[in-house]
Amino acid sequence: MAVLSTPGFQLQPSAEQVPLSTNYITNFNFLNQYLPDTYEKEFERYGNRTVASFLRMVGAEMPSNSDQIKWAEQGRLHTKYVDVTTTVLAGADSATFTVNDPNVTGIAIRPGQTVMITPNVAGPTQNKGIVTAVNTSADTFDVAFYEGGGMTNASAANKFTVFIYGSEFKKGTVGMIGSLEAEDEIFSNSPIIIKDKYAVSGSDMAQIGWVEVTTENGATGYLWYLKSEHETRLRFEDYLETAMLEAVPAETGSGAANAALNPTYGNKGSEGVFYVVNSRGNVWGAGNPTTLADFDTIVSRLDKQGSIEENVLFVNREFSFDIDDMLATLNGFNGTGAANSASFGLFDNDTDMALNLGFSGFRRGYDFYKSDWKYLNDPTMRGGLTLSTTGTTTANVITGMLVPAGSTTVYDQILGKNAKRPFLHVRYRASEAEDRRYKTWITGSAGGAATSDLDAMEVNFLSERAVCTLGANNFFLFRYGA
C-alpha cells in the first residue's frame, strides 16, 4: 500500500514578515458565559525543527583575518601520464613519445629512468623500456625497449599510459640529469557575509498572548515576540551551516556577479562543500549504492585517492535503509525458517526480543560509519527534492556524502607554516578588534535598547565565514545524475 498524498505534510512557512493575528488575544466578549477548555502550551508537532548539526559533528571553527583563505595540498608522489602518443609502429626497437596530458608544463621524465608503457586499448601487451633522451620544451621523450621484438603495439593511433618504476645506469657514469621540484595544488575560498534581523514594536512587546510558547533552545513564556526572536535566531544558525553546504561561486558574467545589478547583495559567492566535492571530489551518480559490488567500486576509487581508513556516511533515510537491507541480506535476514533467521545484533536477536534492523557501520576494505543526516530528510530543505516519474532528476537530488574522519596536514598560507586541520572546517573573520563569528546586537528604543528614537526593538544577526574542504579527493557525493 502506498502512502497517500492527501493528507500530507505541511510546507507552508509558519513565519511571516508581519505579526500574525492569531498570535494574540482578540476575543474579549465577556457576555459569553462559557469558557473553552484550552491547552495553553504549544504542541511541538514537528519535534526538533533545526537541521544544523553536520559541521559541528565533523569540523571545527577557527578565525581568519583575510578576504581570501588559501591553502596548499600535496600532489602525487609518482609520475604517470595517461595521454601519450607515438608514430612508431610495432617491431621498432625505440620510439619517441609525446605527452598530451592537460596542464602539463615540462614533463617529469629524465634520461636513465625505466618506464612501463601500456596501450589504452584492450589487446596489445605492454612494453618496458629505458628513457634515452628527453625534450621538456616539446614534452617528448625517447625510449629504448627491453623486449627483443621491439614495440608490441601495432597501431600508431593508440594512446598510451606511461609511468616510471625505476632507473638503470652503467658503471662509472654520471648521476641523474636534472631534479624534480615538488608542486603543490593551491586552493582558496572567500568568506560570505550572512545576515538576519528580527523587529518588534514596543506596543507588541507589551502584549501578552494566551499560548505558552516554546522553542528548541528552551525559550518559554507568554510573550509571542520572544518565540519569534528565538526562532529567527535558530533559523539564522541553520543558515550558517546550510550556506556553507550549498554556496557556489558567482560565475563571470552572471547576474549575481554584476555589481551594478546588485550594489548591496553579495556578488562573489563562495565554494560550499557540495560544490567542491562535485568539482574535484568523487561522485556516485546512480542514486544509492545498494550492493557490495557497488561499494567495491567505491572502495576501488578510494584506493586511488587518499585511502583514509575511517569514513562516515551521512545519508538520507532511503540511503540508510538501503545500507541496512544490503547488510541484512548478507546475514541471512531474507531467509525463511529457523535455520535462516536473523542472527545479527545483540544476543543474536532471539524471537522474544525486538529486532534491530539497523546497522551503525560496517567494514569493507575501509571502515564505514553511518549517520542519518536530517538536512537531507527535512521536507522544507533537501528532503523535499525528488525524482520525476520518468526517472530523470527534477533537481540535483543528493542522497548522502562520505566524509573522511580525522584531520590532515596542509600548508596554511596565512600562518606560513604546516598545520593540522579537520578535512572540513569553517573559517570566520576575526581580529583583536572585531569578531564576526556570530554577532548579535539590539537597536531601537524598546526592550532595553536606547540607540535610536524608533519605537521598536531590532535584533540583528551577522556572520562572515567560509568553509574549507581539504582533500576533496577523499570525499564521495552520492546523487542522481551522471
Residue, then its C-alpha position, 0 to 999 in steps of 0.5 A: m500500500a502506498v502512502l497517500s498524498t492527501p493528507g500530507f505534510q505541511l510546507q507552508p512557512s509558519a513565519e511571516q514578515v508581519p505579526l500574525s493575528t492569531n498570535y494574540i488575544t482578540n476575543f474579549n466578549f465577556l457576555n459569553q458565559y462559557l469558557p473553552d477548555t484550552y491547552e495553553k502550551e504549544f504542541e511541538r508537532y514537528g519535534n526538533r525543527t533545526v537541521a544544523s548539526f553536520l559541521r559541528m559533528v565533523g569540523a571545527e571553527m577557527p578565525s581568519n583575518s583575510d578576504q581570501i583563505k588559501w591553502a596548499e595540498q600535496g600532489r602525487l608522489h609518482t609520475k604517470y601520464v595517461d595521454v601519450t602518443t607515438t608514430v612508431l609502429a610495432g617491431a621498432d626497437s625505440a620510439t619517441f613519445t609525446v605527452n598530451d596530458p592537460n596542464v602539463t608544463g615540462i614533463a617529469i621524465r629524465p634520461g636513465q629512468t625505466v618506464m612501463i608503457t601500456p596501450n589504452v586499448a584492450g589487446p596489445t601487451q605492454n612494453k618496458g623500456i629505458v628513457t634515452a633522451v628527453n625534450t621538456s620544451a616539446d614534452t617528448f621523450d625517447v625510449a629504448f625497449y627491453e623486449g627483443g621484438g621491439m614495440t608490441n603495439a601495432s597501431a600508431a593511433n593508440k594512446f598510451t599510459v606511461f609511468i616510471y618504476g625505476s632507473e638503470f645506469k652503467k658503471g662509472t657514469v654520471g648521476m641523474i640529469g636534472s631534479l624534480e621540484a615538488e608542486d603543490e595544488i593551491f586552493s582558496n575560498s572567500p568568506i560570505i557575509i550572512k545576515d538576519k534581523y528580527a523587529v518588534s514594536g514596543s506596543d507588541m512587546a507589551q502584549i501578552g498572548w494566551v499560548e505558552v510558547t516554546t522553542e528548541n533552545g528552551a525559550t518559554g513564556y507568554l510573550w509571542y515576540l520572544k518565540s519569534e526572536h528565538e526562532t529567527r535566531l535558530r533559523f539564522e544558525d541553520y543558515l550558517e551551516t546550510a550556506m556553507l553546504e550549498a554556496v557556489p561561486a558567482e560565475t563571470g558574467s552572471g547576474a549575481a556577479n554584476a555589481a551594478l545589478n546588485p550594489t548591496y547583495g553579495n556578488k562573489g559567492s563562495e565554494g560550499v562543500f557540495y560544490v567542491v566535492n562535485s568539482r574535484g571530489n568523487v561522485w556516485g551518480a546512480g542514486n544509492p549504492t545498494t550492493l557490495a559490488d557497488f561499494d567495491t567500486i567505491v572502495s576501488r576509487l578510494d584506493k586511488q585517492g587518499s585511502i583514509e581508513e575511517n569514513v562516515l556516511f551521512v545519508n538520507r533515510e532511503f540511503s540508510f535503509d538501503i545500507d541496512d537491507m544490503l547488510a541484512t541480506l548478507n546475514g541471512f535476514n531474507g531467509t525463511g525458517a529457523a535455520n535462516s533467521a536473523s542472527f545479527g545484533l545483540f544476543d543474536n536477536d532471539t524471537d522474544m526480543a525486538l529486532n534491530l534492523g539497523f546497522s551503525g557501520f560496517r567494514r569493507g576494505y575501509d571502515f564505514y560509519k553511518s549517520d542519518w543526516k536530517y538536512l537531507n530528510d527535512p521536507t522544507m530543505r533537501g528532503g523535499l527534492t525528488l525524482s520525476t516519474t520518468g526517472t530523470t532528476t527534477a533537481n540535483v537530488i543528493t542522497g548522502m556524502l562520505v566524509p573522511a574522519g580525522s584531520t590532515t596536514v596542509y600548508d596554511q598560507i596565512l600562518g606560513k607554516n604546516a598545520k593540522r586541520p579537520f578535512l572540513h572546517v569553517r573559517y570566520r573573520a576575526s581580529e583583536a578588534e572585531d569578531r564576526r563569528y556570530k554577532t548579535w546586537i539590539t537597536g531601537s528604543a524598546g526592550g532595553a535598547a536606547t540607540s535610536d528614537l524608533d519605537a521598536m526593538e531590532v535584533n540583528f544577526l551577522s556572520e562572515r565565514a567560509v568553509c574549507t574542504l581539504g582533500a576533496n579527493n577523499f570525499f564521495l557525493f552520492r546523487y542522481g545524475a551522471 
